[in-house]
Amino acid sequence: MIIFDFDQTLVDTSSLEHLRRNRNWAAVHQGMRALQPYEGITPLLNSLVEASQKIGIVTNSPVAVPQRFSERQRWRLDCIIGFHDVQRRKPYPDSLLLALERCGEKPIDSYHIGDRAQDTEAARAAGIVAIGAGWGSLEFDMLRQSQPDELFMSVADLREFLLTAIP
């Protein structure tokens, strides 16, 4: 299973961060309409679907944010886990483990792609391969210092790695 973080990994949501901090979710939803996924994300997701990989999103945002966005993009996802789905959010592994459970998958041969050190920490605690998404990270030095198993600076490099690594 391939699990993605949402903000700064699939989509540059930095322009909405002030709204998220203030929990102004109506304005976040409105602002999301103008945003696009990072270049290469939609082809990557389509390639993973074609390779019969289960795909999920685990985010510390409410589920409705990535759910509405992914519906507009016509992404085929197997699950989305958000803020309200678990009591302990990343850096705890609970949300990643819930995604695996909902999809009937195990940590072995699963990957989590995220832009923050807390993503690396959560993936490690869940027994999942931790991949750093450097292309969107607003905290790159902390991400690098967290020593993810792999660190990519482009979606194209991540795509090449995943399509080579998955059976």
Secondary structure, 3 states (H helix, E strand, C coil): CEEECCECCCECCHHHHHHHHCCCHHHHHHHHCCCCECCCHHHHHHHHHHCCCCEEEECCCCCHHHHHHHHHHCCCCCEEECHHHCCCCCCCCHHHHHHHHHCCCCCCCCEEEECCHHHHHHHHHHCCEEEEECCCCCCHHHHHHCCCCEEECCHHHHHHHHHHHCC
